[in-house]
Amino acid sequence: MVGNNVSHAKNRTRRRFLPNLNDVTLMSETLGRGFKFRISAAALRTVDHRGGLDGFMGKAKDTDLSAKALKVKKDIVKAQAEA
């Protein structure tokens, strides 16, 4: 998104609104190891709300995930099916 910085004197300069991205390592309880992702703070709250990485990947749509996340989801689903 884009917008304006507006000073007290009403001077306007262009600015960008960037997502709040964080480098995090999320642990998978099913696979027993961690995965590094660069996700937004809102996505991190969603992961916590859904009960961790395994719960999040189980409910996430394939179209919303990156190629790396799709591979992790496939591995988690496979490991849960075997257990």
C-alpha positions in Angstrom: 0.0 0.0 0.0 1.0 3.6 -0.5 0.0 6.8 1.2 1.2 10.1 2.5 3.2 11.3 5.5 1.4 14.5 6.5 3.3 17.0 8.7 1.7 19.5 11.1 2.0 22.1 8.3 0.1 19.8 6.0 3.1 19.1 3.8 2.6 15.7 2.1 5.3 13.3 1.0 4.7 9.8 -0.4 5.4 6.8 1.8 4.9 3.0 1.6 3.1 0.7 4.1 5.2 -2.5 4.4 4.2 -5.7 6.1 5.8 -6.4 9.5 7.9 -9.5 8.5 9.8 -11.5 11.0 12.4 -14.4 10.7 11.1 -17.2 12.9 11.8 -20.9 13.5 8.6 -22.8 14.0 8.7 -26.3 15.6 6.7 -29.2 14.2 5.6 -31.6 16.9 4.8 -34.3 14.3 8.1 -34.2 12.6 10.1 -33.2 15.7 12.2 -30.4 14.1 12.1 -26.7 13.3 11.5 -24.9 10.1 12.7 -21.3 9.3 10.1 -19.0 7.8 9.8 -15.3 7.1 6.2 -14.5 8.0 4.2 -11.5 9.1 3.3 -10.8 12.7 -0.4 -11.4 11.9 0.5 -14.8 10.5 2.5 -15.6 13.6 -0.5 -14.9 15.8 -2.6 -17.1 13.6 -0.1 -20.0 14.0 -0.3 -19.6 17.8 -4.1 -19.4 17.6 -4.4 -22.6 15.6 -2.2 -24.6 18.0 1.3 -24.4 16.4 2.7 -25.2 13.0 1.0 -28.5 12.6 -2.5 -27.1 13.3 -1.9 -24.1 11.0 -0.7 -26.2 8.1 -3.6 -28.6 8.5 -6.1 -25.8 8.0 -4.2 -23.6 5.5 -5.2 -23.6 1.9 -2.6 -24.7 -0.6 -3.1 -21.5 -2.7 -2.1 -19.3 0.3 1.2 -21.1 1.0 4.6 -20.6 -0.5 6.4 -23.5 -2.3 8.6 -24.1 0.8 5.5 -24.1 3.1 3.7 -26.5 0.8 6.6 -29.0 1.1 6.5 -28.7 4.9 2.7 -29.2 4.8 3.0 -32.3 2.7 5.6 -33.8 5.0 3.4 -33.1 8.1 0.3 -34.6 6.5 2.3 -37.7 5.4 3.8 -38.2 9.0 0.3 -37.8 10.5 -1.2 -40.4 8.2 1.6 -42.9 9.1 1.1 -42.4 12.8 
